[in-house]
Amino acid sequence: MESSEDRVLIVGAGPVGLCLALKLAKDGVASTVIEQLRDDNFLDQVPRAGTNHPATLELYDDIGLYRRLEPRGIIAPLFHYWDREKSELIAEFDHAVLGNDTRFPFALQCERIKIVEEALAMAKDNPLITVMMATVFTGFDQDGDGVTAFVESADGDRDRLRGRYIVSAEGARSIVRKECGIEFEGFTYPDRTLNIEVAYDFRRHGYSDRNYISDPEEWSNLFHWKGPPERWRVHFPTQGDEDPDALTAPDALQTRLQHFLPIGRPFEIIGSNLYTVHQRVAAKFHRGRAILAGDSAHVNSPIGGMGLNSGVHDAFNLAEKLAAIWRGEEGGARLDRYERQRRHIAVQHTQQQTIRNKKLLAEKDPAVRRRNHDELRRQASDPQLARKFLLRTSLIESLREAARIQ
Ligand SMILES: Cc1cc2nc3c(=O)[nH]c(=O)nc-3n(C[C@H](O)[C@H](O)[C@H](O)COP(=O)(O)OP(=O)(O)OC[C@H]3O[C@@H](n4cnc5c(N)ncnc54)[C@H](O)[C@@H]3O)c2cc1C
């Protein structure tokens, strides 16, 4: 059955698709969210994002999502850079210096799964949002008036949905991007990252809730995810050709953790997974009425916690443009501006910063390491430099810069 409706079709009930639907609804625009997962397996997704920066918290607050996330997350005003070789804290940054820049001078450690759980519940309650769970998007067509999405239900029934625009919030494997023939430009790192989830409170060793740890042999990230009971995640690099089963064997995980921090007894390991890291940006963010947002438009290393955050920023920017189109403004021009603003941020901010973050942690040259660490110390110890540094890492600067692009 084909329904012709004055709405936006959104593929994917990830954080980007759901924030877009909620913001559009706030502006009076109806949408249909198409999600392949079912209600009974929606929360079984692999662990991913968890750090939500101040700029993003303001946007969550705008749609009423923040107040649902705060009680489920950890407020983290501090983050640390450590030198693992010397077991030394290099620099502590405190978001308090952003007190005049944001109502949220801290990061919120709150996992992607909790974000989508809360946002999905809100979307289901909103009369302007139709959520179609257990529905696989398989392709689309567009014409002068709108778009037709092809979908398949869990029973194999095929259907066609009609809308004025289609937004791909499907993640990195976006079918919309491929069908539009848009290049996903960039590269993939040959090494993979190992994530180990541990029940242990690392704060007793001086760590903060978020720690970036440099080491010429084995850099790592250490993040507090939830608690009590305590749950932390430690990320380590691995070689691309190492056997995944050997890397994630319980003994191998334990040995790696004890090498990182010997605690005199075994760590309680909750789980582990390996992931490949890509640095890619789509050559275009829209083609006609088909628009890319979030991971379908750009992917990056998670060091710095920017993928989800910048994707949510895409969603809010795009919602504003679509709402203007609904009020009668010219569509093509609005979407071109969305592309100019958000693609610029993906290329000039997110990509550059995440590539730099990894290089900083993995640097092997002792002289360069020393220089990098001295620079971090200098920035952390001067409140003005610390503010400048945090405006960039908290993505406030990227939002301000995007707003200046016509
Ligand atoms: C280990 C790790 C840690 C990370 N940590 C951070 C962090 O701390 N901070 C941060 O900002 N980012 C982080 N990221 C990145 C972050 O997880 C992603 O950028 C973010 O989830 C992208 O959101 P999205 O909504 O664009 O896509 P996704 O989260 O991938 O959601 C896409 C949705 O679309 C659905 N879908 C896909 N295909 C179809 C289809 N054909 N039909 C119907 N539905 C479909 C999927 O089921 C899914 O629900 C991390 C990533 C990893 C791997």
The ligand as an SDF file (V2000), in Angstrom:
LIG
                    3D

 53 58  0  0  0  0  0  0  0  0999 V2000
   33.3360    1.6120   20.4540 C   0  0  0  0  0  0  0  0  0  0  0  0
   32.6970    2.9000   20.0270 C   0  0  0  0  0  0  0  0  0  0  0  0
   32.6310    3.9400   20.9250 C   0  0  0  0  0  0  0  0  0  0  0  0
   32.0520    5.1320   20.5430 C   0  0  0  0  0  0  0  0  0  0  0  0
   32.0260    6.1540   21.4450 N   0  0  0  0  0  0  0  0  0  0  0  0
   31.5110    7.3420   21.1010 C   0  0  0  0  0  0  0  0  0  0  0  0
   31.4000    8.4110   22.0550 C   0  0  0  0  0  0  0  0  0  0  0  0
   31.8160    8.2790   23.2110 O   0  0  0  0  0  0  0  0  0  0  0  0
   30.8350    9.5800   21.6630 N   0  0  0  0  0  0  0  0  0  0  0  0
   30.3940    9.7480   20.3690 C   0  0  0  0  0  0  0  0  0  0  0  0
   29.9240   10.8570   20.0430 O   0  0  0  0  0  0  0  0  0  0  0  0
   30.4190    8.7370   19.4580 N   0  0  0  0  0  0  0  0  0  0  0  0
   30.9670    7.5470   19.7790 C   0  0  0  0  0  0  0  0  0  0  0  0
   30.9520    6.5170   18.8710 N   0  0  0  0  0  0  0  0  0  0  0  0
   30.2840    6.6830   17.5510 C   0  0  0  0  0  0  0  0  0  0  0  0
   28.7420    6.5450   17.6660 C   0  0  0  0  0  0  0  0  0  0  0  0
   28.3760    5.3010   18.2300 O   0  0  0  0  0  0  0  0  0  0  0  0
   28.0790    6.7250   16.2990 C   0  0  0  0  0  0  0  0  0  0  0  0
   28.6160    7.8800   15.6830 O   0  0  0  0  0  0  0  0  0  0  0  0
   26.5540    6.8980   16.4560 C   0  0  0  0  0  0  0  0  0  0  0  0
   25.9590    5.7560   17.0340 O   0  0  0  0  0  0  0  0  0  0  0  0
   25.9090    7.1850   15.0840 C   0  0  0  0  0  0  0  0  0  0  0  0
   24.5220    7.3500   15.2380 O   0  0  0  0  0  0  0  0  0  0  0  0
   23.5310    7.1690   13.9950 P   0  0  0  0  0  0  0  0  0  0  0  0
   22.1700    7.4090   14.5600 O   0  0  0  0  0  0  0  0  0  0  0  0
   24.0180    7.9800   12.8550 O   0  0  0  0  0  0  0  0  0  0  0  0
   23.6990    5.6630   13.5250 O   0  0  0  0  0  0  0  0  0  0  0  0
   23.5340    4.3180   14.3490 P   0  0  0  0  0  0  0  0  0  0  0  0
   23.7640    4.5560   15.7910 O   0  0  0  0  0  0  0  0  0  0  0  0
   24.3900    3.3280   13.6430 O   0  0  0  0  0  0  0  0  0  0  0  0
   21.9970    3.9290   14.1630 O   0  0  0  0  0  0  0  0  0  0  0  0
   21.5050    3.4970   12.9160 C   0  0  0  0  0  0  0  0  0  0  0  0
   20.1410    2.8400   13.0960 C   0  0  0  0  0  0  0  0  0  0  0  0
   19.6190    2.5220   11.8080 O   0  0  0  0  0  0  0  0  0  0  0  0
   19.1140    1.2080   11.7990 C   0  0  0  0  0  0  0  0  0  0  0  0
   19.2080    0.6950   10.4070 N   0  0  0  0  0  0  0  0  0  0  0  0
   20.3380    0.4710    9.7050 C   0  0  0  0  0  0  0  0  0  0  0  0
   20.0540    0.0040    8.4800 N   0  0  0  0  0  0  0  0  0  0  0  0
   18.7020   -0.0630    8.3980 C   0  0  0  0  0  0  0  0  0  0  0  0
   17.7970   -0.4810    7.3650 C   0  0  0  0  0  0  0  0  0  0  0  0
   18.2210   -0.8970    6.1590 N   0  0  0  0  0  0  0  0  0  0  0  0
   16.4610   -0.4310    7.6190 N   0  0  0  0  0  0  0  0  0  0  0  0
   16.0050    0.0230    8.8380 C   0  0  0  0  0  0  0  0  0  0  0  0
   16.8310    0.4100    9.8530 N   0  0  0  0  0  0  0  0  0  0  0  0
   18.1640    0.3800    9.6270 C   0  0  0  0  0  0  0  0  0  0  0  0
   20.0100    0.4720   12.7780 C   0  0  0  0  0  0  0  0  0  0  0  0
   19.3810   -0.7070   13.2780 O   0  0  0  0  0  0  0  0  0  0  0  0
   20.2040    1.5340   13.8660 C   0  0  0  0  0  0  0  0  0  0  0  0
   19.1720    1.4940   14.8330 O   0  0  0  0  0  0  0  0  0  0  0  0
   31.5180    5.2920   19.2160 C   0  0  0  0  0  0  0  0  0  0  0  0
   31.5610    4.2310   18.3200 C   0  0  0  0  0  0  0  0  0  0  0  0
   32.1640    3.0430   18.7000 C   0  0  0  0  0  0  0  0  0  0  0  0
   32.2360    1.9160   17.7030 C   0  0  0  0  0  0  0  0  0  0  0  0
  1  2  1  0
  2  3  1  0
  2 52  2  0
  3  4  2  0
  4  5  1  0
  4 50  1  0
  5  6  2  0
  6  7  1  0
  6 13  1  0
  7  8  2  0
  7  9  1  0
  9 10  1  0
 10 11  2  0
 10 12  1  0
 12 13  2  0
 13 14  1  0
 14 15  1  0
 14 50  1  0
 15 16  1  0
 16 17  1  0
 16 18  1  0
 18 19  1  0
 18 20  1  0
 20 21  1  0
 20 22  1  0
 22 23  1  0
 23 24  1  0
 24 25  2  0
 24 26  1  0
 24 27  1  0
 27 28  1  0
 28 29  2  0
 28 30  1  0
 28 31  1  0
 31 32  1  0
 32 33  1  0
 33 34  1  0
 33 48  1  0
 34 35  1  0
 35 36  1  0
 35 46  1  0
 36 37  1  0
 36 45  1  0
 37 38  2  0
 38 39  1  0
 39 40  1  0
 39 45  2  0
 40 41  1  0
 40 42  2  0
 42 43  1  0
 43 44  2  0
 44 45  1  0
 46 47  1  0
 46 48  1  0
 48 49  1  0
 50 51  2  0
 51 52  1  0
 52 53  1  0
M  END
$$$$
